[in-house]
Amino acid sequence: MNRNIALALGVGLVFIALCAVMLMILPGPLGPKDFMVAGAISTILCLLLLLYLFTRDSAKAISKRPPSEHSED
């Protein structure tokens, strides 16, 4: 499976799980603002997860390069 597809599916599943957990944690009765808050918090956490995964993989790719490619010419 392509790496980008795997990341998209994984982050999508994490988003759904975070939304479900947030809706269980929030006290009822739930109004429109409660759903917006749960979605916003889940979105922020998923974007931070995606940023972490991309920077971690980028750092690994840079560290595996030969020393000649590290120079900034």
mmCIF file as Biopython writes it, N, C-alpha, C and O atoms, coordinates in Angstrom:
data_model
#
loop_
_atom_site.group_PDB
_atom_site.id
_atom_site.type_symbol
_atom_site.label_atom_id
_atom_site.label_alt_id
_atom_site.label_comp_id
_atom_site.label_asym_id
_atom_site.label_entity_id
_atom_site.label_seq_id
_atom_site.pdbx_PDB_ins_code
_atom_site.Cartn_x
_atom_site.Cartn_y
_atom_site.Cartn_z
_atom_site.occupancy
_atom_site.B_iso_or_equiv
_atom_site.auth_seq_id
_atom_site.auth_asym_id
_atom_site.pdbx_PDB_model_num
ATOM 1   N N  . MET A ? 1  ? 0.843   -1.176 0.000  1.0 0.0 1  A 1 
ATOM 2   C CA . MET A ? 1  ? 0.000   0.000  0.000  1.0 0.0 1  A 1 
ATOM 3   C C  . MET A ? 1  ? 0.892   1.245  0.000  1.0 0.0 1  A 1 
ATOM 4   O O  . MET A ? 1  ? 1.941   1.274  0.644  1.0 0.0 1  A 1 
ATOM 5   N N  . ASN A ? 2  ? 0.467   2.240  -0.715 1.0 0.0 2  A 1 
ATOM 6   C CA . ASN A ? 2  ? 1.203   3.488  -0.790 1.0 0.0 2  A 1 
ATOM 7   C C  . ASN A ? 2  ? 1.264   4.142  0.597  1.0 0.0 2  A 1 
ATOM 8   O O  . ASN A ? 2  ? 0.300   4.082  1.360  1.0 0.0 2  A 1 
ATOM 9   N N  . ARG A ? 3  ? 2.391   4.760  0.911  1.0 0.0 3  A 1 
ATOM 10  C CA . ARG A ? 3  ? 2.589   5.379  2.218  1.0 0.0 3  A 1 
ATOM 11  C C  . ARG A ? 3  ? 1.586   6.495  2.482  1.0 0.0 3  A 1 
ATOM 12  O O  . ARG A ? 3  ? 1.076   6.624  3.595  1.0 0.0 3  A 1 
ATOM 13  N N  . ASN A ? 4  ? 1.301   7.305  1.460  1.0 0.0 4  A 1 
ATOM 14  C CA . ASN A ? 4  ? 0.368   8.419  1.641  1.0 0.0 4  A 1 
ATOM 15  C C  . ASN A ? 4  ? -1.051  7.930  1.898  1.0 0.0 4  A 1 
ATOM 16  O O  . ASN A ? 4  ? -1.780  8.520  2.695  1.0 0.0 4  A 1 
ATOM 17  N N  . ILE A ? 5  ? -1.443  6.854  1.226  1.0 0.0 5  A 1 
ATOM 18  C CA . ILE A ? 5  ? -2.778  6.298  1.446  1.0 0.0 5  A 1 
ATOM 19  C C  . ILE A ? 5  ? -2.876  5.730  2.863  1.0 0.0 5  A 1 
ATOM 20  O O  . ILE A ? 5  ? -3.893  5.900  3.535  1.0 0.0 5  A 1 
ATOM 21  N N  . ALA A ? 6  ? -1.827  5.065  3.307  1.0 0.0 6  A 1 
ATOM 22  C CA . ALA A ? 6  ? -1.819  4.509  4.658  1.0 0.0 6  A 1 
ATOM 23  C C  . ALA A ? 6  ? -1.899  5.621  5.707  1.0 0.0 6  A 1 
ATOM 24  O O  . ALA A ? 6  ? -2.623  5.489  6.694  1.0 0.0 6  A 1 
ATOM 25  N N  . LEU A ? 7  ? -1.162  6.712  5.498  1.0 0.0 7  A 1 
ATOM 26  C CA . LEU A ? 7  ? -1.219  7.838  6.432  1.0 0.0 7  A 1 
ATOM 27  C C  . LEU A ? 7  ? -2.607  8.463  6.448  1.0 0.0 7  A 1 
ATOM 28  O O  . LEU A ? 7  ? -3.136  8.771  7.516  1.0 0.0 7  A 1 
ATOM 29  N N  . ALA A ? 8  ? -3.199  8.651  5.275  1.0 0.0 8  A 1 
ATOM 30  C CA . ALA A ? 8  ? -4.529  9.264  5.203  1.0 0.0 8  A 1 
ATOM 31  C C  . ALA A ? 8  ? -5.573  8.393  5.901  1.0 0.0 8  A 1 
ATOM 32  O O  . ALA A ? 8  ? -6.402  8.902  6.655  1.0 0.0 8  A 1 
ATOM 33  N N  . LEU A ? 9  ? -5.534  7.092  5.653  1.0 0.0 9  A 1 
ATOM 34  C CA . LEU A ? 9  ? -6.487  6.200  6.308  1.0 0.0 9  A 1 
ATOM 35  C C  . LEU A ? 9  ? -6.271  6.152  7.819  1.0 0.0 9  A 1 
ATOM 36  O O  . LEU A ? 9  ? -7.230  6.155  8.591  1.0 0.0 9  A 1 
ATOM 37  N N  . GLY A ? 10 ? -5.014  6.107  8.232  1.0 0.0 10 A 1 
ATOM 38  C CA . GLY A ? 10 ? -4.708  6.065  9.661  1.0 0.0 10 A 1 
ATOM 39  C C  . GLY A ? 10 ? -5.150  7.318  10.383 1.0 0.0 10 A 1 
ATOM 40  O O  . GLY A ? 10 ? -5.754  7.240  11.453 1.0 0.0 10 A 1 
ATOM 41  N N  . VAL A ? 11 ? -4.855  8.478  9.807  1.0 0.0 11 A 1 
ATOM 42  C CA . VAL A ? 11 ? -5.245  9.734  10.438 1.0 0.0 11 A 1 
ATOM 43  C C  . VAL A ? 11 ? -6.769  9.879  10.417 1.0 0.0 11 A 1 
ATOM 44  O O  . VAL A ? 11 ? -7.352  10.422 11.356 1.0 0.0 11 A 1 
ATOM 45  N N  . GLY A ? 12 ? -7.411  9.399  9.357  1.0 0.0 12 A 1 
ATOM 46  C CA . GLY A ? 12 ? -8.871  9.435  9.312  1.0 0.0 12 A 1 
ATOM 47  C C  . GLY A ? 12 ? -9.499  8.599  10.414 1.0 0.0 12 A 1 
ATOM 48  O O  . GLY A ? 12 ? -10.466 9.021  11.047 1.0 0.0 12 A 1 
ATOM 49  N N  . LEU A ? 13 ? -8.947  7.410  10.642 1.0 0.0 13 A 1 
ATOM 50  C CA . LEU A ? 13 ? -9.461  6.557  11.713 1.0 0.0 13 A 1 
ATOM 51  C C  . LEU A ? 13 ? -9.201  7.168  13.094 1.0 0.0 13 A 1 
ATOM 52  O O  . LEU A ? 13 ? -10.043 7.066  13.987 1.0 0.0 13 A 1 
ATOM 53  N N  . VAL A ? 14 ? -8.045  7.796  13.267 1.0 0.0 14 A 1 
ATOM 54  C CA . VAL A ? 14 ? -7.750  8.472  14.536 1.0 0.0 14 A 1 
ATOM 55  C C  . VAL A ? 14 ? -8.723  9.625  14.744 1.0 0.0 14 A 1 
ATOM 56  O O  . VAL A ? 14 ? -9.174  9.859  15.866 1.0 0.0 14 A 1 
ATOM 57  N N  . PHE A ? 15 ? -9.052  10.353 13.667 1.0 0.0 15 A 1 
ATOM 58  C CA . PHE A ? 15 ? -9.997  11.460 13.766 1.0 0.0 15 A 1 
ATOM 59  C C  . PHE A ? 15 ? -11.370 10.963 14.221 1.0 0.0 15 A 1 
ATOM 60  O O  . PHE A ? 15 ? -11.989 11.561 15.101 1.0 0.0 15 A 1 
ATOM 61  N N  . ILE A ? 16 ? -11.836 9.887  13.631 1.0 0.0 16 A 1 
ATOM 62  C CA . ILE A ? 16 ? -13.146 9.340  14.001 1.0 0.0 16 A 1 
ATOM 63  C C  . ILE A ? 16 ? -13.140 8.888  15.458 1.0 0.0 16 A 1 
ATOM 64  O O  . ILE A ? 16 ? -14.097 9.131  16.193 1.0 0.0 16 A 1 
ATOM 65  N N  . ALA A ? 17 ? -12.065 8.233  15.870 1.0 0.0 17 A 1 
ATOM 66  C CA . ALA A ? 17 ? -11.973 7.768  17.253 1.0 0.0 17 A 1 
ATOM 67  C C  . ALA A ? 17 ? -11.931 8.945  18.229 1.0 0.0 17 A 1 
ATOM 68  O O  . ALA A ? 17 ? -12.586 8.908  19.271 1.0 0.0 17 A 1 
ATOM 69  N N  . LEU A ? 18 ? -11.166 9.990  17.899 1.0 0.0 18 A 1 
ATOM 70  C CA . LEU A ? 18 ? -11.094 11.157 18.774 1.0 0.0 18 A 1 
ATOM 71  C C  . LEU A ? 18 ? -12.438 11.861 18.876 1.0 0.0 18 A 1 
ATOM 72  O O  . LEU A ? 18 ? -12.826 12.300 19.959 1.0 0.0 18 A 1 
ATOM 73  N N  . CYS A ? 19 ? -13.153 11.972 17.762 1.0 0.0 19 A 1 
ATOM 74  C CA . CYS A ? 19 ? -14.490 12.580 17.802 1.0 0.0 19 A 1 
ATOM 75  C C  . CYS A ? 19 ? -15.423 11.782 18.708 1.0 0.0 19 A 1 
ATOM 76  O O  . CYS A ? 19 ? -16.159 12.357 19.509 1.0 0.0 19 A 1 
ATOM 77  N N  . ALA A ? 20 ? -15.390 10.472 18.581 1.0 0.0 20 A 1 
ATOM 78  C CA . ALA A ? 20 ? -16.253 9.632  19.409 1.0 0.0 20 A 1 
ATOM 79  C C  . ALA A ? 20 ? -15.919 9.786  20.889 1.0 0.0 20 A 1 
ATOM 80  O O  . ALA A ? 20 ? -16.820 9.879  21.721 1.0 0.0 20 A 1 
ATOM 81  N N  . VAL A ? 21 ? -14.644 9.813  21.217 1.0 0.0 21 A 1 
ATOM 82  C CA . VAL A ? 21 ? -14.225 9.967  22.613 1.0 0.0 21 A 1 
ATOM 83  C C  . VAL A ? 21 ? -14.633 11.337 23.141 1.0 0.0 21 A 1 
ATOM 84  O O  . VAL A ? 21 ? -15.122 11.458 24.264 1.0 0.0 21 A 1 
ATOM 85  N N  . MET A ? 22 ? -14.430 12.368 22.324 1.0 0.0 22 A 1 
ATOM 86  C CA . MET A ? 22 ? -14.795 13.721 22.760 1.0 0.0 22 A 1 
ATOM 87  C C  . MET A ? 22 ? -16.302 13.833 23.008 1.0 0.0 22 A 1 
ATOM 88  O O  . MET A ? 22 ? -16.721 14.479 23.968 1.0 0.0 22 A 1 
ATOM 89  N N  . LEU A ? 23 ? -17.105 13.220 22.167 1.0 0.0 23 A 1 
ATOM 90  C CA . LEU A ? 23 ? -18.554 13.294 22.349 1.0 0.0 23 A 1 
ATOM 91  C C  . LEU A ? 23 ? -19.010 12.509 23.579 1.0 0.0 23 A 1 
ATOM 92  O O  . LEU A ? 23 ? -20.033 12.841 24.178 1.0 0.0 23 A 1 
ATOM 93  N N  . MET A ? 24 ? -18.259 11.467 23.963 1.0 0.0 24 A 1 
ATOM 94  C CA . MET A ? 24 ? -18.588 10.733 25.181 1.0 0.0 24 A 1 
ATOM 95  C C  . MET A ? 24 ? -18.174 11.521 26.427 1.0 0.0 24 A 1 
ATOM 96  O O  . MET A ? 24 ? -18.826 11.436 27.467 1.0 0.0 24 A 1 
ATOM 97  N N  . ILE A ? 25 ? -17.081 12.290 26.311 1.0 0.0 25 A 1 
ATOM 98  C CA . ILE A ? 25 ? -16.577 13.042 27.458 1.0 0.0 25 A 1 
ATOM 99  C C  . ILE A ? 25 ? -17.434 14.270 27.746 1.0 0.0 25 A 1 
ATOM 100 O O  . ILE A ? 25 ? -17.667 14.604 28.907 1.0 0.0 25 A 1 
ATOM 101 N N  . LEU A ? 26 ? -17.907 14.947 26.690 1.0 0.0 26 A 1 
ATOM 102 C CA . LEU A ? 26 ? -18.691 16.166 26.885 1.0 0.0 26 A 1 
ATOM 103 C C  . LEU A ? 26 ? -20.013 15.845 27.575 1.0 0.0 26 A 1 
ATOM 104 O O  . LEU A ? 26 ? -20.684 14.870 27.237 1.0 0.0 26 A 1 
ATOM 105 N N  . PRO A ? 27 ? -20.379 16.687 28.552 1.0 0.0 27 A 1 
ATOM 106 C CA . PRO A ? 27 ? -21.652 16.433 29.244 1.0 0.0 27 A 1 
ATOM 107 C C  . PRO A ? 27 ? -22.844 16.770 28.349 1.0 0.0 27 A 1 
ATOM 108 O O  . PRO A ? 27 ? -22.778 17.695 27.539 1.0 0.0 27 A 1 
ATOM 109 N N  . GLY A ? 28 ? -23.909 16.030 28.498 1.0 0.0 28 A 1 
ATOM 110 C CA . GLY A ? 28 ? -25.102 16.253 27.679 1.0 0.0 28 A 1 
ATOM 111 C C  . GLY A ? 28 ? -26.023 17.262 28.327 1.0 0.0 28 A 1 
ATOM 112 O O  . GLY A ? 28 ? -25.783 17.628 29.477 1.0 0.0 28 A 1 
ATOM 113 N N  . PRO A ? 29 ? -27.023 17.715 27.686 1.0 0.0 29 A 1 
ATOM 114 C CA . PRO A ? 29 ? -27.374 17.490 26.283 1.0 0.0 29 A 1 
ATOM 115 C C  . PRO A ? 29 ? -26.436 18.263 25.363 1.0 0.0 29 A 1 
ATOM 116 O O  . PRO A ? 29 ? -26.023 19.383 25.662 1.0 0.0 29 A 1 
ATOM 117 N N  . LEU A ? 30 ? -26.115 17.639 24.243 1.0 0.0 30 A 1 
ATOM 118 C CA . LEU A ? 30 ? -25.162 18.233 23.317 1.0 0.0 30 A 1 
ATOM 119 C C  . LEU A ? 30 ? -25.865 19.173 22.348 1.0 0.0 30 A 1 
ATOM 120 O O  . LEU A ? 30 ? -26.902 18.842 21.772 1.0 0.0 30 A 1 
ATOM 121 N N  . GLY A ? 31 ? -25.280 20.341 22.186 1.0 0.0 31 A 1 
ATOM 122 C CA . GLY A ? 31 ? -25.792 21.313 21.235 1.0 0.0 31 A 1 
ATOM 123 C C  . GLY A ? 31 ? -24.852 21.434 20.059 1.0 0.0 31 A 1 
ATOM 124 O O  . GLY A ? 31 ? -23.831 20.749 20.013 1.0 0.0 31 A 1 
ATOM 125 N N  . PRO A ? 32 ? -25.173 22.292 19.108 1.0 0.0 32 A 1 
ATOM 126 C CA . PRO A ? 32 ? -24.314 22.463 17.926 1.0 0.0 32 A 1 
ATOM 127 C C  . PRO A ? 32 ? -22.890 22.907 18.272 1.0 0.0 32 A 1 
ATOM 128 O O  . PRO A ? 32 ? -21.935 22.496 17.612 1.0 0.0 32 A 1 
ATOM 129 N N  . LYS A ? 33 ? -22.745 23.741 19.298 1.0 0.0 33 A 1 
ATOM 130 C CA . LYS A ? 33 ? -21.402 24.208 19.683 1.0 0.0 33 A 1 
ATOM 131 C C  . LYS A ? 33 ? -20.558 23.073 20.252 1.0 0.0 33 A 1 
ATOM 132 O O  . LYS A ? 33 ? -19.340 23.050 20.074 1.0 0.0 33 A 1 
ATOM 133 N N  . ASP A ? 34 ? -21.198 22.144 20.929 1.0 0.0 34 A 1 
ATOM 134 C CA . ASP A ? 34 ? -20.467 20.995 21.480 1.0 0.0 34 A 1 
ATOM 135 C C  . ASP A ? 34 ? -19.880 20.133 20.363 1.0 0.0 34 A 1 
ATOM 136 O O  . ASP A ? 34 ? -18.742 19.672 20.456 1.0 0.0 34 A 1 
ATOM 137 N N  . PHE A ? 35 ? -20.667 19.920 19.306 1.0 0.0 35 A 1 
ATOM 138 C CA . PHE A ? 35 ? -20.169 19.154 18.163 1.0 0.0 35 A 1 
ATOM 139 C C  . PHE A ? 35 ? -19.026 19.893 17.469 1.0 0.0 35 A 1 
ATOM 140 O O  . PHE A ? 35 ? -18.066 19.273 17.013 1.0 0.0 35 A 1 
ATOM 141 N N  . MET A ? 36 ? -19.134 21.226 17.392 1.0 0.0 36 A 1 
ATOM 142 C CA . MET A ? 36 ? -18.081 22.023 16.772 1.0 0.0 36 A 1 
ATOM 143 C C  . MET A ? 36 ? -16.784 21.945 17.586 1.0 0.0 36 A 1 
ATOM 144 O O  . MET A ? 36 ? -15.697 21.829 17.019 1.0 0.0 36 A 1 
ATOM 145 N N  . VAL A ? 37 ? -16.903 22.006 18.896 1.0 0.0 37 A 1 
ATOM 146 C CA . VAL A ? 37 ? -15.725 21.924 19.762 1.0 0.0 37 A 1 
ATOM 147 C C  . VAL A ? 37 ? -15.071 20.552 19.646 1.0 0.0 37 A 1 
ATOM 148 O O  . VAL A ? 37 ? -13.848 20.456 19.546 1.0 0.0 37 A 1 
ATOM 149 N N  . ALA A ? 38 ? -15.867 19.498 19.658 1.0 0.0 38 A 1 
ATOM 150 C CA . ALA A ? 38 ? -15.319 18.140 19.535 1.0 0.0 38 A 1 
ATOM 151 C C  . ALA A ? 38 ? -14.607 17.972 18.197 1.0 0.0 38 A 1 
ATOM 152 O O  . ALA A ? 38 ? -13.523 17.392 18.142 1.0 0.0 38 A 1 
ATOM 153 N N  . GLY A ? 39 ? -15.198 18.469 17.131 1.0 0.0 39 A 1 
ATOM 154 C CA . GLY A ? 39 ? -14.571 18.377 15.814 1.0 0.0 39 A 1 
ATOM 155 C C  . GLY A ? 39 ? -13.308 19.212 15.714 1.0 0.0 39 A 1 
ATOM 156 O O  . GLY A ? 39 ? -12.328 18.786 15.103 1.0 0.0 39 A 1 
ATOM 157 N N  . ALA A ? 40 ? -13.322 20.402 16.309 1.0 0.0 40 A 1 
ATOM 158 C CA . ALA A ? 40 ? -12.148 21.277 16.253 1.0 0.0 40 A 1 
ATOM 159 C C  . ALA A ? 40 ? -10.970 20.674 17.016 1.0 0.0 40 A 1 
ATOM 160 O O  . ALA A ? 40 ? -9.841  20.677 16.526 1.0 0.0 40 A 1 
ATOM 161 N N  . ILE A ? 41 ? -11.234 20.164 18.201 1.0 0.0 41 A 1 
ATOM 162 C CA . ILE A ? 41 ? -10.156 19.556 18.994 1.0 0.0 41 A 1 
ATOM 163 C C  . ILE A ? 41 ? -9.613  18.316 18.288 1.0 0.0 41 A 1 
ATOM 164 O O  . ILE A ? 41 ? -8.402  18.098 18.260 1.0 0.0 41 A 1 
ATOM 165 N N  . SER A ? 42 ? -10.493 17.512 17.723 1.0 0.0 42 A 1 
ATOM 166 C CA . SER A ? 42 ? -10.047 16.317 16.999 1.0 0.0 42 A 1 
ATOM 167 C C  . SER A ? 42 ? -9.226  16.694 15.773 1.0 0.0 42 A 1 
ATOM 168 O O  . SER A ? 42 ? -8.235  16.031 15.464 1.0 0.0 42 A 1 
ATOM 169 N N  . THR A ? 43 ? -9.625  17.747 15.077 1.0 0.0 43 A 1 
ATOM 170 C CA . THR A ? 43 ? -8.889  18.200 13.905 1.0 0.0 43 A 1 
ATOM 171 C C  . THR A ? 43 ? -7.498  18.681 14.278 1.0 0.0 43 A 1 
ATOM 172 O O  . THR A ? 43 ? -6.523  18.337 13.609 1.0 0.0 43 A 1 
ATOM 173 N N  . ILE A ? 44 ? -7.395  19.472 15.337 1.0 0.0 44 A 1 
ATOM 174 C CA . ILE A ? 44 ? -6.089  19.982 15.777 1.0 0.0 44 A 1 
ATOM 175 C C  . ILE A ? 44 ? -5.166  18.824 16.158 1.0 0.0 44 A 1 
ATOM 176 O O  . ILE A ? 44 ? -3.997  18.811 15.774 1.0 0.0 44 A 1 
ATOM 177 N N  . LEU A ? 45 ? -5.683  17.860 16.904 1.0 0.0 45 A 1 
ATOM 178 C CA . LEU A ? 45 ? -4.847  16.735 17.325 1.0 0.0 45 A 1 
ATOM 179 C C  . LEU A ? 45 ? -4.412  15.879 16.140 1.0 0.0 45 A 1 
ATOM 180 O O  . LEU A ? 45 ? -3.278  15.401 16.108 1.0 0.0 45 A 1 
ATOM 181 N N  . CYS A ? 46 ? -5.292  15.682 15.172 1.0 0.0 46 A 1 
ATOM 182 C CA . CYS A ? 46 ? -4.924  14.894 13.994 1.0 0.0 46 A 1 
ATOM 183 C C  . CYS A ? 46 ? -3.904  15.618 13.133 1.0 0.0 46 A 1 
ATOM 184 O O  . CYS A ? 46 ? -3.001  14.986 12.585 1.0 0.0 46 A 1 
ATOM 185 N N  . LEU A ? 47 ? -4.030  16.927 13.005 1.0 0.0 47 A 1 
ATOM 186 C CA . LEU A ? 47 ? -3.040  17.690 12.238 1.0 0.0 47 A 1 
ATOM 187 C C  . LEU A ? 47 ? -1.676  17.665 12.927 1.0 0.0 47 A 1 
ATOM 188 O O  . LEU A ? 47 ? -0.645  17.581 12.259 1.0 0.0 47 A 1 
ATOM 189 N N  . LEU A ? 48 ? -1.667  17.737 14.249 1.0 0.0 48 A 1 
ATOM 190 C CA . LEU A ? 48 ? -0.392  17.631 14.976 1.0 0.0 48 A 1 
ATOM 191 C C  . LEU A ? 48 ? 0.221   16.243 14.802 1.0 0.0 48 A 1 
ATOM 192 O O  . LEU A ? 48 ? 1.436   16.119 14.653 1.0 0.0 48 A 1 
ATOM 193 N N  . LEU A ? 49 ? -0.600  15.213 14.820 1.0 0.0 49 A 1 
ATOM 194 C CA . LEU A ? 49 ? -0.116  13.850 14.576 1.0 0.0 49 A 1 
ATOM 195 C C  . LEU A ? 49 ? 0.470   13.729 13.179 1.0 0.0 49 A 1 
ATOM 196 O O  . LEU A ? 49 ? 1.539   13.144 13.005 1.0 0.0 49 A 1 
ATOM 197 N N  . LEU A ? 50 ? -0.214  14.272 12.187 1.0 0.0 50 A 1 
ATOM 198 C CA . LEU A ? 50 ? 0.271   14.215 10.814 1.0 0.0 50 A 1 
ATOM 199 C C  . LEU A ? 50 ? 1.585   14.984 10.656 1.0 0.0 50 A 1 
ATOM 200 O O  . LEU A ? 50 ? 2.498   14.521 9.973  1.0 0.0 50 A 1 
ATOM 201 N N  . LEU A ? 51 ? 1.681   16.156 11.285 1.0 0.0 51 A 1 
ATOM 202 C CA . LEU A ? 51 ? 2.927   16.925 11.248 1.0 0.0 51 A 1 
ATOM 203 C C  . LEU A ? 51 ? 4.072   16.139 11.878 1.0 0.0 51 A 1 
ATOM 204 O O  . LEU A ? 51 ? 5.181   16.118 11.344 1.0 0.0 51 A 1 
ATOM 205 N N  . TYR A ? 52 ? 3.806   15.496 13.008 1.0 0.0 52 A 1 
ATOM 206 C CA . TYR A ? 52 ? 4.833   14.691 13.666 1.0 0.0 52 A 1 
ATOM 207 C C  . TYR A ? 52 ? 5.296   13.543 12.769 1.0 0.0 52 A 1 
ATOM 208 O O  . TYR A ? 52 ? 6.494   13.291 12.642 1.0 0.0 52 A 1 
ATOM 209 N N  . LEU A ? 53 ? 4.342   12.853 12.152 1.0 0.0 53 A 1 
ATOM 210 C CA . LEU A ? 53 ? 4.708   11.719 11.301 1.0 0.0 53 A 1 
ATOM 211 C C  . LEU A ? 53 ? 5.523   12.163 10.088 1.0 0.0 53 A 1 
ATOM 212 O O  . LEU A ? 53 ? 6.487   11.494 9.715  1.0 0.0 53 A 1 
ATOM 213 N N  . PHE A ? 54 ? 5.152   13.275 9.474  1.0 0.0 54 A 1 
ATOM 214 C CA . PHE A ? 54 ? 5.903   13.756 8.315  1.0 0.0 54 A 1 
ATOM 215 C C  . PHE A ? 54 ? 7.300   14.234 8.701  1.0 0.0 54 A 1 
ATOM 216 O O  . PHE A ? 54 ? 8.260   13.940 7.989  1.0 0.0 54 A 1 
ATOM 217 N N  . THR A ? 55 ? 7.442   14.963 9.809  1.0 0.0 55 A 1 
ATOM 218 C CA . THR A ? 55 ? 8.760   15.460 10.206 1.0 0.0 55 A 1 
ATOM 219 C C  . THR A ? 55 ? 9.656   14.325 10.680 1.0 0.0 55 A 1 
ATOM 220 O O  . THR A ? 55 ? 10.868  14.358 10.466 1.0 0.0 55 A 1 
ATOM 221 N N  . ARG A ? 56 ? 9.074   13.329 11.318 1.0 0.0 56 A 1 
ATOM 222 C CA . ARG A ? 56 ? 9.867   12.176 11.772 1.0 0.0 56 A 1 
ATOM 223 C C  . ARG A ? 56 ? 10.427  11.418 10.579 1.0 0.0 56 A 1 
ATOM 224 O O  . ARG A ? 56 ? 11.597  11.034 10.573 1.0 0.0 56 A 1 
ATOM 225 N N  . ASP A ? 57 ? 9.587   11.203 9.563  1.0 0.0 57 A 1 
ATOM 226 C CA . ASP A ? 57 ? 10.046  10.486 8.371  1.0 0.0 57 A 1 
ATOM 227 C C  . ASP A ? 57 ? 11.037  11.313 7.574  1.0 0.0 57 A 1 
ATOM 228 O O  . ASP A ? 57 ? 11.968  10.760 6.990  1.0 0.0 57 A 1 
ATOM 229 N N  . SER A ? 58 ? 10.856  12.626 7.537  1.0 0.0 58 A 1 
ATOM 230 C CA . SER A ? 58 ? 11.788  13.492 6.819  1.0 0.0 58 A 1 
ATOM 231 C C  . SER A ? 58 ? 13.150  13.501 7.501  1.0 0.0 58 A 1 
ATOM 232 O O  . SER A ? 58 ? 14.183  13.496 6.830  1.0 0.0 58 A 1 
ATOM 233 N N  . ALA A ? 59 ? 13.157  13.513 8.827  1.0 0.0 59 A 1 
ATOM 234 C CA . ALA A ? 59 ? 14.418  13.503 9.557  1.0 0.0 59 A 1 
ATOM 235 C C  . ALA A ? 59 ? 15.163  12.193 9.325  1.0 0.0 59 A 1 
ATOM 236 O O  . ALA A ? 59 ? 16.389  12.186 9.215  1.0 0.0 59 A 1 
ATOM 237 N N  . LYS A ? 60 ? 14.436  11.095 9.251  1.0 0.0 60 A 1 
ATOM 238 C CA . LYS A ? 60 ? 15.083  9.804  8.985  1.0 0.0 60 A 1 
ATOM 239 C C  . LYS A ? 60 ? 15.681  9.778  7.580  1.0 0.0 60 A 1 
ATOM 240 O O  . LYS A ? 60 ? 16.773  9.248  7.380  1.0 0.0 60 A 1 
ATOM 241 N N  . ALA A ? 61 ? 14.966  10.350 6.606  1.0 0.0 61 A 1 
ATOM 242 C CA . ALA A ? 61 ? 15.456  10.363 5.233  1.0 0.0 61 A 1 
ATOM 243 C C  . ALA A ? 61 ? 16.702  11.234 5.103  1.0 0.0 61 A 1 
ATOM 244 O O  . ALA A ? 61 ? 17.627  10.882 4.370  1.0 0.0 61 A 1 
ATOM 245 N N  . ILE A ? 62 ? 16.736  12.356 5.801  1.0 0.0 62 A 1 
ATOM 246 C CA . ILE A ? 62 ? 17.906  13.247 5.738  1.0 0.0 62 A 1 
ATOM 247 C C  . ILE A ? 62 ? 19.105  12.596 6.413  1.0 0.0 62 A 1 
ATOM 248 O O  . ILE A ? 62 ? 20.227  12.709 5.919  1.0 0.0 62 A 1 
ATOM 249 N N  . SER A ? 63 ? 18.885  11.917 7.536  1.0 0.0 63 A 1 
ATOM 250 C CA . SER A ? 63 ? 20.010  11.325 8.250  1.0 0.0 63 A 1 
ATOM 251 C C  . SER A ? 63 ? 20.597  10.129 7.507  1.0 0.0 63 A 1 
ATOM 252 O O  . SER A ? 63 ? 21.736  9.750  7.779  1.0 0.0 63 A 1 
ATOM 253 N N  . LYS A ? 64 ? 19.860  9.523  6.578  1.0 0.0 64 A 1 
ATOM 254 C CA . LYS A ? 64 ? 20.368  8.374  5.829  1.0 0.0 64 A 1 
ATOM 255 C C  . LYS A ? 64 ? 21.168  8.791  4.591  1.0 0.0 64 A 1 
ATOM 256 O O  . LYS A ? 64 ? 21.778  7.943  3.940  1.0 0.0 64 A 1 
ATOM 257 N N  . ARG A ? 65 ? 21.174  10.081 4.260  1.0 0.0 65 A 1 
ATOM 258 C CA . ARG A ? 65 ? 21.913  10.541 3.091  1.0 0.0 65 A 1 
ATOM 259 C C  . ARG A ? 65 ? 23.414  10.438 3.337  1.0 0.0 65 A 1 
ATOM 260 O O  . ARG A ? 65 ? 23.872  10.523 4.477  1.0 0.0 65 A 1 
ATOM 261 N N  . PRO A ? 66 ? 24.169  10.256 2.273  1.0 0.0 66 A 1 
ATOM 262 C CA . PRO A ? 66 ? 25.632  10.271 2.420  1.0 0.0 66 A 1 
ATOM 263 C C  . PRO A ? 66 ? 26.109  11.660 2.860  1.0 0.0 66 A 1 
ATOM 264 O O  . PRO A ? 66 ? 25.417  12.647 2.613  1.0 0.0 66 A 1 
ATOM 265 N N  . PRO A ? 67 ? 27.266  11.754 3.499  1.0 0.0 67 A 1 
ATOM 266 C CA . PRO A ? 67 ? 27.762  13.037 4.004  1.0 0.0 67 A 1 
ATOM 267 C C  . PRO A ? 67 ? 27.922  14.101 2.901  1.0 0.0 67 A 1 
ATOM 268 O O  . PRO A ? 67 ? 27.814  15.292 3.193  1.0 0.0 67 A 1 
ATOM 269 N N  . SER A ? 68 ? 28.167  13.717 1.689  1.0 0.0 68 A 1 
ATOM 270 C CA . SER A ? 68 ? 28.374  14.704 0.622  1.0 0.0 68 A 1 
ATOM 271 C C  . SER A ? 68 ? 27.094  15.469 0.317  1.0 0.0 68 A 1 
ATOM 272 O O  . SER A ? 68 ? 27.170  16.596 -0.171 1.0 0.0 68 A 1 
ATOM 273 N N  . GLU A ? 69 ? 25.935  14.908 0.581  1.0 0.0 69 A 1 
ATOM 274 C CA . GLU A ? 69 ? 24.678  15.574 0.274  1.0 0.0 69 A 1 
ATOM 275 C C  . GLU A ? 69 ? 24.212  16.507 1.400  1.0 0.0 69 A 1 
ATOM 276 O O  . GLU A ? 69 ? 23.250  17.251 1.214  1.0 0.0 69 A 1 
ATOM 277 N N  . HIS A ? 70 ? 24.872  16.481 2.558  1.0 0.0 70 A 1 
ATOM 278 C CA . HIS A ? 70 ? 24.486  17.342 3.675  1.0 0.0 70 A 1 
ATOM 279 C C  . HIS A ? 70 ? 24.978  18.769 3.497  1.0 0.0 70 A 1 
ATOM 280 O O  . HIS A ? 70 ? 24.458  19.679 4.142  1.0 0.0 70 A 1 
ATOM 281 N N  . SER A ? 71 ? 25.958  18.987 2.646  1.0 0.0 71 A 1 
ATOM 282 C CA . SER A ? 71 ? 26.526  20.331 2.523  1.0 0.0 71 A 1 
ATOM 283 C C  . SER A ? 71 ? 25.538  21.263 1.845  1.0 0.0 71 A 1 
ATOM 284 O O  . SER A ? 71 ? 24.789  20.850 0.959  1.0 0.0 71 A 1 
ATOM 285 N N  . GLU A ? 72 ? 25.538  22.526 2.266  1.0 0.0 72 A 1 
ATOM 286 C CA . GLU A ? 72 ? 24.635  23.543 1.744  1.0 0.0 72 A 1 
ATOM 287 C C  . GLU A ? 72 ? 25.391  24.411 0.728  1.0 0.0 72 A 1 
ATOM 288 O O  . GLU A ? 72 ? 25.758  25.542 1.043  1.0 0.0 72 A 1 
ATOM 289 N N  . ASP A ? 73 ? 25.626  23.897 -0.481 1.0 0.0 73 A 1 
ATOM 290 C CA . ASP A ? 73 ? 26.340  24.670 -1.511 1.0 0.0 73 A 1 
ATOM 291 C C  . ASP A ? 73 ? 25.391  25.311 -2.459 1.0 0.0 73 A 1 
ATOM 292 O O  . ASP A ? 73 ? 25.816  25.998 -3.387 1.0 0.0 73 A 1 
#
